[in-house]
Amino acid sequence: MKTDYLQYSLPNGIKLHFMPTQKFKTISIGLFIHQELNSELAALNALLPSVLEKGCRLYPDYLTLQRKLENLFGADLSTDIIKSGERHTLAFSMETAHDRYLGENSNLLRESLAILSAVLTDPLLENGAFSEKYVKQEKSQLVKDIKALLNDKATYATERCLAEMCTGERFGVFRLGKIEDYDKINPTELYQYYKQLLACNPVDIYVVGDLNKQEVLDAVGRFFNFSRDKKEINLPATEQKAARTEVLSLEEQMSVNQAKLVLGYRTAIGFKDELHCALLVYSGILGGFPHSKLFMKVREEAGLAYYIHSRLERHKGLMLIAAGINYADQQQARAIIELQLSDLTEGKISDTELENTKRGLVNQLLSRQDSPSQMISFHLDGKIGGYNYSFEQLIEGIEKVSLTEITTVAERIKLDTTFLLRPAEGGEQSDD
């Protein structure tokens, strides 16, 4: 399946990416406002989509908006805040049925865009600011979400490792910002920030569906023709740093039954690097699948881990290994993990490991093409990373990865930070 987007620029600078396809019987829309990941702005960025979704002038409360969406054959509207590399992106997504398959005399593309436009550009205001009630409610919810991180010990350990590993870097900022920052935000400040963001920051709109170019251009141009500054701000690129010369090792005690070990590595390979595909294969062989070295050696053979895997932050050039282990087994588990990394550097990879990993990565990419939202996310990733791989190009690149390229990747990867969340001594244990 060819996955090319037709790309246009609206008069106000908004970028439109349209994929005409007969594969789906739905219309999928994504709107993304890009901002720098910044500790001073993180809470504002996280709060803003939630407040906008809460109600607008035409649909002043959540229930009214949901009824309107139900009348649109169960259309779905959602918002989110995305951290990709050192980019913080406000996301608005909408999916609806295609009227062509409903036998209805309607234009669901226009109606969907009209709702999305109302939510984004015509918010509910009180005395020239956002609704105080809605701002207060959403601040409270996001603070709860941040505190809830403590209940998910594996995620907490990962975030703590990344924060310490990237201290002083924009990537060290948590996706939802800091709790204390929400106390400072008031409806007027948030509204002023919203106006500035909409006027100055890069905006991308995606449309995927069985549609023709002109109807998409006309509809998007009609509902998103609001005035913006003639020159968008330039957002800084994601920075990549070398690993520390001396590994940073940290421990934290908490009432947990099992320890959480997170190892943070610098790969020295960016999104646009020619070894990008080889890095994907490397991480897959190491810890991306049930057949991977870490799973087989640490969990299955040695029985030392409740879970273990590796994952990449491709924009930032980071790799994490995360494991749930008994605290008493940490040294033995670390030794086996290090042996797997050493084996990869020496090229000790079986043909079965290599082929199964390539097949697994290709199947993941093929499955993403079955979801319009995943296809949008894939292209957006490339736009943020500075290079838009097509699915076909990435699949071909993965299939061509050689053993020599994998060992070259392995030689670049350096341990930077270790973080261990361990049981409190003599303390009451809680469920993980």
SULGINOR-V148000 format. One record per residue. N is the residue number from 1. RES is the residue in one letter. OMEGA is omega in whole degrees, 0 to 359 (NA if undefined). BURIAL is + if it has 24 or more other C-alpha atoms within 12 Angstrom, else -. Layout:
n->N res->RES omega->OMEGA burial->BURIAL
n->N res->RES omega->OMEGA burial->BURIAL
This chain:
n->1 res->M omega->178 burial->-
n->2 res->K omega->188 burial->-
n->3 res->T omega->180 burial->+
n->4 res->D omega->175 burial->-
n->5 res->Y omega->167 burial->+
n->6 res->L omega->188 burial->-
n->7 res->Q omega->184 burial->-
n->8 res->Y omega->175 burial->+
n->9 res->S omega->178 burial->-
n->10 res->L omega->180 burial->+
n->11 res->P omega->180 burial->-
n->12 res->N omega->176 burial->+
n->13 res->G omega->177 burial->+
n->14 res->I omega->180 burial->+
n->15 res->K omega->178 burial->+
n->16 res->L omega->177 burial->+
n->17 res->H omega->186 burial->+
n->18 res->F omega->174 burial->+
n->19 res->M omega->175 burial->+
n->20 res->P omega->181 burial->+
n->21 res->T omega->177 burial->+
n->22 res->Q omega->185 burial->-
n->23 res->K omega->187 burial->-
n->24 res->F omega->177 burial->+
n->25 res->K omega->179 burial->-
n->26 res->T omega->172 burial->+
n->27 res->I omega->181 burial->+
n->28 res->S omega->183 burial->+
n->29 res->I omega->174 burial->+
n->30 res->G omega->177 burial->+
n->31 res->L omega->187 burial->+
n->32 res->F omega->176 burial->+
n->33 res->I omega->187 burial->+
n->34 res->H omega->177 burial->+
n->35 res->Q omega->174 burial->+
n->36 res->E omega->172 burial->+
n->37 res->L omega->191 burial->+
n->38 res->N omega->184 burial->+
n->39 res->S omega->181 burial->+
n->40 res->E omega->185 burial->+
n->41 res->L omega->189 burial->+
n->42 res->A omega->181 burial->+
n->43 res->A omega->177 burial->+
n->44 res->L omega->180 burial->+
n->45 res->N omega->181 burial->+
n->46 res->A omega->184 burial->+
n->47 res->L omega->190 burial->+
n->48 res->L omega->179 burial->+
n->49 res->P omega->181 burial->+
n->50 res->S omega->179 burial->+
n->51 res->V omega->180 burial->+
n->52 res->L omega->180 burial->+
n->53 res->E omega->184 burial->+
n->54 res->K omega->180 burial->+
n->55 res->G omega->177 burial->+
n->56 res->C omega->184 burial->+
n->57 res->R omega->181 burial->+
n->58 res->L omega->181 burial->-
n->59 res->Y omega->194 burial->+
n->60 res->P omega->175 burial->+
n->61 res->D omega->186 burial->-
n->62 res->Y omega->182 burial->+
n->63 res->L omega->179 burial->-
n->64 res->T omega->178 burial->-
n->65 res->L omega->180 burial->+
n->66 res->Q omega->177 burial->-
n->67 res->R omega->177 burial->-
n->68 res->K omega->179 burial->+
n->69 res->L omega->177 burial->+
n->70 res->E omega->178 burial->-
n->71 res->N omega->177 burial->-
n->72 res->L omega->178 burial->+
n->73 res->F omega->176 burial->+
n->74 res->G omega->177 burial->-
n->75 res->A omega->182 burial->+
n->76 res->D omega->177 burial->+
n->77 res->L omega->179 burial->+
n->78 res->S omega->178 burial->+
n->79 res->T omega->180 burial->+
n->80 res->D omega->172 burial->+
n->81 res->I omega->188 burial->+
n->82 res->I omega->174 burial->+
n->83 res->K omega->179 burial->+
n->84 res->S omega->187 burial->+
n->85 res->G omega->178 burial->+
n->86 res->E omega->175 burial->+
n->87 res->R omega->179 burial->+
n->88 res->H omega->190 burial->+
n->89 res->T omega->175 burial->+
n->90 res->L omega->187 burial->+
n->91 res->A omega->176 burial->+
n->92 res->F omega->184 burial->+
n->93 res->S omega->180 burial->+
n->94 res->M omega->177 burial->+
n->95 res->E omega->180 burial->+
n->96 res->T omega->174 burial->+
n->97 res->A omega->176 burial->+
n->98 res->H omega->183 burial->+
n->99 res->D omega->180 burial->+
n->100 res->R omega->184 burial->-
n->101 res->Y omega->183 burial->-
n->102 res->L omega->183 burial->-
n->103 res->G omega->181 burial->-
n->104 res->E omega->177 burial->-
n->105 res->N omega->183 burial->-
n->106 res->S omega->177 burial->-
n->107 res->N omega->187 burial->+
n->108 res->L omega->175 burial->+
n->109 res->L omega->180 burial->+
n->110 res->R omega->181 burial->+
n->111 res->E omega->179 burial->+
n->112 res->S omega->179 burial->+
n->113 res->L omega->178 burial->+
n->114 res->A omega->179 burial->+
n->115 res->I omega->180 burial->+
n->116 res->L omega->178 burial->+
n->117 res->S omega->180 burial->+
n->118 res->A omega->180 burial->+
n->119 res->V omega->185 burial->+
n->120 res->L omega->192 burial->+
n->121 res->T omega->183 burial->+
n->122 res->D omega->186 burial->+
n->123 res->P omega->174 burial->+
n->124 res->L omega->183 burial->+
n->125 res->L omega->174 burial->+
n->126 res->E omega->180 burial->-
n->127 res->N omega->176 burial->-
n->128 res->G omega->179 burial->-
n->129 res->A omega->176 burial->+
n->130 res->F omega->178 burial->+
n->131 res->S omega->180 burial->+
n->132 res->E omega->180 burial->+
n->133 res->K omega->183 burial->-
n->134 res->Y omega->179 burial->+
n->135 res->V omega->180 burial->+
n->136 res->K omega->181 burial->+
n->137 res->Q omega->184 burial->-
n->138 res->E omega->173 burial->+
n->139 res->K omega->180 burial->+
n->140 res->S omega->181 burial->+
n->141 res->Q omega->181 burial->-
n->142 res->L omega->175 burial->+
n->143 res->V omega->176 burial->+
n->144 res->K omega->180 burial->-
n->145 res->D omega->179 burial->-
n->146 res->I omega->180 burial->+
n->147 res->K omega->181 burial->-
n->148 res->A omega->177 burial->-
n->149 res->L omega->179 burial->-
n->150 res->L omega->180 burial->-
n->151 res->N omega->178 burial->-
n->152 res->D omega->191 burial->-
n->153 res->K omega->180 burial->+
n->154 res->A omega->179 burial->+
n->155 res->T omega->179 burial->+
n->156 res->Y omega->181 burial->+
n->157 res->A omega->179 burial->+
n->158 res->T omega->180 burial->+
n->159 res->E omega->179 burial->+
n->160 res->R omega->178 burial->+
n->161 res->C omega->181 burial->+
n->162 res->L omega->181 burial->+
n->163 res->A omega->180 burial->+
n->164 res->E omega->180 burial->+
n->165 res->M omega->185 burial->+
n->166 res->C omega->175 burial->+
n->167 res->T omega->182 burial->-
n->168 res->G omega->176 burial->-
n->169 res->E omega->181 burial->-
n->170 res->R omega->182 burial->+
n->171 res->F omega->179 burial->+
n->172 res->G omega->180 burial->+
n->173 res->V omega->178 burial->+
n->174 res->F omega->184 burial->+
n->175 res->R omega->182 burial->+
n->176 res->L omega->180 burial->+
n->177 res->G omega->183 burial->+
n->178 res->K omega->181 burial->+
n->179 res->I omega->184 burial->+
n->180 res->E omega->180 burial->-
n->181 res->D omega->181 burial->+
n->182 res->Y omega->179 burial->+
n->183 res->D omega->186 burial->-
n->184 res->K omega->187 burial->-
n->185 res->I omega->174 burial->+
n->186 res->N omega->184 burial->+
n->187 res->P omega->180 burial->+
n->188 res->T omega->179 burial->-
n->189 res->E omega->181 burial->-
n->190 res->L omega->180 burial->+
n->191 res->Y omega->178 burial->+
n->192 res->Q omega->178 burial->-
n->193 res->Y omega->178 burial->+
n->194 res->Y omega->181 burial->+
n->195 res->K omega->179 burial->+
n->196 res->Q omega->181 burial->-
n->197 res->L omega->182 burial->+
n->198 res->L omega->183 burial->+
n->199 res->A omega->193 burial->+
n->200 res->C omega->189 burial->+
n->201 res->N omega->179 burial->+
n->202 res->P omega->179 burial->+
n->203 res->V omega->175 burial->+
n->204 res->D omega->174 burial->+
n->205 res->I omega->178 burial->+
n->206 res->Y omega->173 burial->+
n->207 res->V omega->179 burial->+
n->208 res->V omega->179 burial->+
n->209 res->G omega->180 burial->+
n->210 res->D omega->187 burial->+
n->211 res->L omega->175 burial->+
n->212 res->N omega->187 burial->-
n->213 res->K omega->187 burial->+
n->214 res->Q omega->180 burial->-
n->215 res->E omega->177 burial->-
n->216 res->V omega->179 burial->+
n->217 res->L omega->181 burial->+
n->218 res->D omega->184 burial->-
n->219 res->A omega->180 burial->+
n->220 res->V omega->179 burial->+
n->221 res->G omega->181 burial->+
n->222 res->R omega->189 burial->-
n->223 res->F omega->180 burial->+
n->224 res->F omega->180 burial->+
n->225 res->N omega->183 burial->+
n->226 res->F omega->184 burial->-
n->227 res->S omega->177 burial->-
n->228 res->R omega->175 burial->+
n->229 res->D omega->184 burial->-
n->230 res->K omega->181 burial->-
n->231 res->K omega->178 burial->-
n->232 res->E omega->174 burial->-
n->233 res->I omega->176 burial->-
n->234 res->N omega->180 burial->-
n->235 res->L omega->182 burial->-
n->236 res->P omega->179 burial->-
n->237 res->A omega->175 burial->+
n->238 res->T omega->180 burial->+
n->239 res->E omega->174 burial->+
n->240 res->Q omega->181 burial->+
n->241 res->K omega->175 burial->+
n->242 res->A omega->178 burial->+
n->243 res->A omega->175 burial->+
n->244 res->R omega->174 burial->-
n->245 res->T omega->176 burial->-
n->246 res->E omega->185 burial->-
n->247 res->V omega->176 burial->-
n->248 res->L omega->181 burial->+
n->249 res->S omega->184 burial->-
n->250 res->L omega->174 burial->+
n->251 res->E omega->175 burial->+
n->252 res->E omega->180 burial->+
n->253 res->Q omega->178 burial->+
n->254 res->M omega->181 burial->+
n->255 res->S omega->180 burial->-
n->256 res->V omega->177 burial->+
n->257 res->N omega->181 burial->+
n->258 res->Q omega->178 burial->+
n->259 res->A omega->176 burial->+
n->260 res->K omega->180 burial->+
n->261 res->L omega->177 burial->+
n->262 res->V omega->179 burial->+
n->263 res->L omega->182 burial->+
n->264 res->G omega->183 burial->+
n->265 res->Y omega->169 burial->+
n->266 res->R omega->184 burial->+
n->267 res->T omega->185 burial->+
n->268 res->A omega->179 burial->+
n->269 res->I omega->182 burial->+
n->270 res->G omega->184 burial->+
n->271 res->F omega->184 burial->+
n->272 res->K omega->184 burial->+
n->273 res->D omega->180 burial->-
n->274 res->E omega->177 burial->-
n->275 res->L omega->182 burial->+
n->276 res->H omega->181 burial->+
n->277 res->C omega->178 burial->+
n->278 res->A omega->177 burial->+
n->279 res->L omega->177 burial->+
n->280 res->L omega->180 burial->+
n->281 res->V omega->178 burial->+
n->282 res->Y omega->182 burial->+
n->283 res->S omega->178 burial->+
n->284 res->G omega->178 burial->+
n->285 res->I omega->182 burial->+
n->286 res->L omega->187 burial->+
n->287 res->G omega->184 burial->+
n->288 res->G omega->187 burial->+
n->289 res->F omega->177 burial->+
n->290 res->P omega->179 burial->+
n->291 res->H omega->187 burial->+
n->292 res->S omega->185 burial->+
n->293 res->K omega->183 burial->+
n->294 res->L omega->181 burial->+
n->295 res->F omega->184 burial->+
n->296 res->M omega->188 burial->+
n->297 res->K omega->185 burial->+
n->298 res->V omega->185 burial->+
n->299 res->R omega->188 burial->+
n->300 res->E omega->186 burial->-
n->301 res->E omega->183 burial->-
n->302 res->A omega->180 burial->-
n->303 res->G omega->186 burial->-
n->304 res->L omega->185 burial->+
n->305 res->A omega->173 burial->+
n->306 res->Y omega->172 burial->+
n->307 res->Y omega->174 burial->+
n->308 res->I omega->180 burial->+
n->309 res->H omega->172 burial->+
n->310 res->S omega->176 burial->+
n->311 res->R omega->183 burial->+
n->312 res->L omega->161 burial->+
n->313 res->E omega->194 burial->+
n->314 res->R omega->181 burial->+
n->315 res->H omega->186 burial->+
n->316 res->K omega->181 burial->+
n->317 res->G omega->180 burial->+
n->318 res->L omega->171 burial->+
n->319 res->M omega->178 burial->+
n->320 res->L omega->167 burial->+
n->321 res->I omega->182 burial->+
n->322 res->A omega->181 burial->+
n->323 res->A omega->170 burial->+
n->324 res->G omega->188 burial->+
n->325 res->I omega->167 burial->+
n->326 res->N omega->184 burial->+
n->327 res->Y omega->182 burial->+
n->328 res->A omega->183 burial->-
n->329 res->D omega->190 burial->+
n->330 res->Q omega->182 burial->+
n->331 res->Q omega->179 burial->-
n->332 res->Q omega->179 burial->-
n->333 res->A omega->179 burial->+
n->334 res->R omega->182 burial->+
n->335 res->A omega->180 burial->-
n->336 res->I omega->177 burial->+
n->337 res->I omega->181 burial->+
n->338 res->E omega->178 burial->+
n->339 res->L omega->179 burial->-
n->340 res->Q omega->177 burial->+
n->341 res->L omega->178 burial->+
n->342 res->S omega->178 burial->-
n->343 res->D omega->179 burial->+
n->344 res->L omega->178 burial->+
n->345 res->T omega->180 burial->+
n->346 res->E omega->178 burial->-
n->347 res->G omega->179 burial->+
n->348 res->K omega->183 burial->+
n->349 res->I omega->180 burial->+
n->350 res->S omega->177 burial->-
n->351 res->D omega->180 burial->-
n->352 res->T omega->178 burial->-
n->353 res->E omega->182 burial->+
n->354 res->L omega->183 burial->+
n->355 res->E omega->179 burial->+
n->356 res->N omega->179 burial->+
n->357 res->T omega->178 burial->+
n->358 res->K omega->180 burial->+
n->359 res->R omega->179 burial->+
n->360 res->G omega->179 burial->+
n->361 res->L omega->179 burial->+
n->362 res->V omega->179 burial->+
n->363 res->N omega->176 burial->-
n->364 res->Q omega->180 burial->+
n->365 res->L omega->179 burial->+
n->366 res->L omega->180 burial->-
n->367 res->S omega->178 burial->-
n->368 res->R omega->180 burial->-
n->369 res->Q omega->176 burial->+
n->370 res->D omega->183 burial->-
n->371 res->S omega->178 burial->-
n->372 res->P omega->181 burial->+
n->373 res->S omega->177 burial->+
n->374 res->Q omega->177 burial->+
n->375 res->M omega->177 burial->+
n->376 res->I omega->180 burial->+
n->377 res->S omega->180 burial->+
n->378 res->F omega->181 burial->+
n->379 res->H omega->179 burial->+
n->380 res->L omega->177 burial->+
n->381 res->D omega->180 burial->+
n->382 res->G omega->180 burial->+
n->383 res->K omega->178 burial->+
n->384 res->I omega->181 burial->+
n->385 res->G omega->178 burial->+
n->386 res->G omega->177 burial->-
n->387 res->Y omega->182 burial->-
n->388 res->N omega->170 burial->+
n->389 res->Y omega->167 burial->+
n->390 res->S omega->176 burial->+
n->391 res->F omega->183 burial->+
n->392 res->E omega->181 burial->-
n->393 res->Q omega->181 burial->-
n->394 res->L omega->178 burial->+
n->395 res->I omega->179 burial->+
n->396 res->E omega->180 burial->-
n->397 res->G omega->179 burial->+
n->398 res->I omega->182 burial->+
n->399 res->E omega->182 burial->+
n->400 res->K omega->183 burial->-
n->401 res->V omega->182 burial->+
n->402 res->S omega->178 burial->+
n->403 res->L omega->179 burial->+
n->404 res->T omega->178 burial->-
n->405 res->E omega->180 burial->+
n->406 res->I omega->179 burial->+
n->407 res->T omega->175 burial->+
n->408 res->T omega->176 burial->+
n->409 res->V omega->183 burial->+
n->410 res->A omega->181 burial->+
n->411 res->E omega->181 burial->+
n->412 res->R omega->189 burial->+
n->413 res->I omega->184 burial->+
n->414 res->K omega->177 burial->+
n->415 res->L omega->182 burial->+
n->416 res->D omega->188 burial->+
n->417 res->T omega->171 burial->+
n->418 res->T omega->178 burial->+
n->419 res->F omega->179 burial->+
n->420 res->L omega->172 burial->+
n->421 res->L omega->188 burial->+
n->422 res->R omega->177 burial->+
n->423 res->P omega->178 burial->+
n->424 res->A omega->181 burial->-
n->425 res->E omega->177 burial->-
n->426 res->G omega->183 burial->-
n->427 res->G omega->177 burial->-
n->428 res->E omega->183 burial->-
n->429 res->Q omega->178 burial->-
n->430 res->S omega->177 burial->-
n->431 res->D omega->179 burial->-
n->432 res->D omega->NA burial->+
